[in-house]
Amino acid sequence: METIFDGQICRLSGRRKRVLYLKSIDPTKTKVETLVIPVCEDRDIHDIEAISLAVKTAKKIKEFKGEKGDELTLYNHLKIKAMRMIFLGIGKYKKIDSEALRRFGGRAVKKSIKMNLSEILVVVPSERKTKKKMTMLLEALLEGAFLGNHLFDKYKKEKKHKQLKKIDFLVKPDVVKAFRQLLLRTVAVCEGTLLAREWVSMPSNDKRPEQFIRSITARARKENLKVSLLDEKRLKRQKFGALLAVGAGSQSQSGMVVIEYAPKGAKKTVALIGKGVTFDSGGISLKPAASMDDMKSDMSGAAAVAATLIALAKLKPKMRVIGAIPVVENMPSGTATRPGDIVRSFDGKTVEIGNTDAEGRLILIDAISYTIKKYQPDTLIDVATLTGACIVALGDKIAGVFSTDDKLAKDIVRSGEKTHERCWQMPLLDDYKEFLKSDFADIRNISSTQWGGAITAALFLSEFAGDSRWAHIDIAGPAFIKNETEYCGAGGTGFGVRLFCDLLDKL
């Protein structure tokens, strides 16, 4: 008997439907177009005897041992009714963790896409043989496959490949029913991640502040989320001086979107603030040309926050979550803010502009102050592609976490470990505040020393967070990649969505 559960359908940018299924069949009796099998180098990890025998047959071939990266395709196996079987090595047993399985899921899908296949059946390893919980096995495989089945080819005339129409996962009948909610949750979170990726990868000429705000608003309202817009007139009227200073040189209008997920009976309020600079030229403090081509990604924090709120509308947690997203374009012109200018922030503090390329912190402080005043959140977290200094410190695969609350920082790091959106807690040292002193204003937007730039940027933000339970996540490194990975194409990574969806369960 065949048991199937149909996963939630995802649409992005009008693309083809993508469906995940949990499926229970006998592969020796039911015909399958393509069977994808993970192979461990030093242990049998499958319960189904026919699958284990097929793995033994594959390992008899000299060039395939099940080592990480090994690949082998066999056709028309005698006992398994599959047109083709793709064996993918995942390495040694001790190295099998959620990320190894996530990468396997992505590899399985990406290889199948390159082979121009339309559907695959992925064999899920045995809970008993791997000594891993089915929750971990399934969640990792589902995430890798879903995220790997994404092609950002909107701007290409010739579209060489197509996404898979159907991705099945071979499991036992009891697993199909027991893990229905896990499947739905994983799809909702990954759908949000892909939405964030598409926003980040989109060129800046198609996401000027007004366009980006409209896109966020439309997607949020589609999920019945409450959306408020502070346009440039309202920002001026309410004296968002720091935010407006950043967008002063652009022909585009600055704005701030506030998205609210507010279930009845919610006892906690969490606020997420995302930096939304749709293009960062550096302003009058112009960036070098080589540093400018990826600056379409300087709104990655905003994309992560908006996509998280959209995912939460499907996940339905019991807490109230506010997403505040300041959106600007930082351009040089005759009206642009200049180095040496002094602006008054929303909370009344004056800021001396030492460098117009230290702009993200300016829009964040007004968003932070406004959110604290209006919503009094129990926890407030901002996420931003803030400093190159954080990349110098941690490389391009790890985000820096700064917080006045050690437990909050540790919870963020733990969620990063689970989702592989890795974070590292960084120091917040009071004596470094000396570097932000100004002779003419309450504070300076950039440090007087070239060292510790990620720390001083976080300290600048902390001055406006006040006594709030606050954390800052600097995602300058992992928000955008040049080369594709097993489950992420080149461009925006959507970093932060999976992290936040996991983190909110801990708060």
Summary of the structure (lengths in Angstrom):
residues: 507
radius of gyration: 24.2
end to end distance: 42.8
largest distance: 81.7
contacts: 1864
relative contact order: 0.11
helix: 39%
strand: 22%
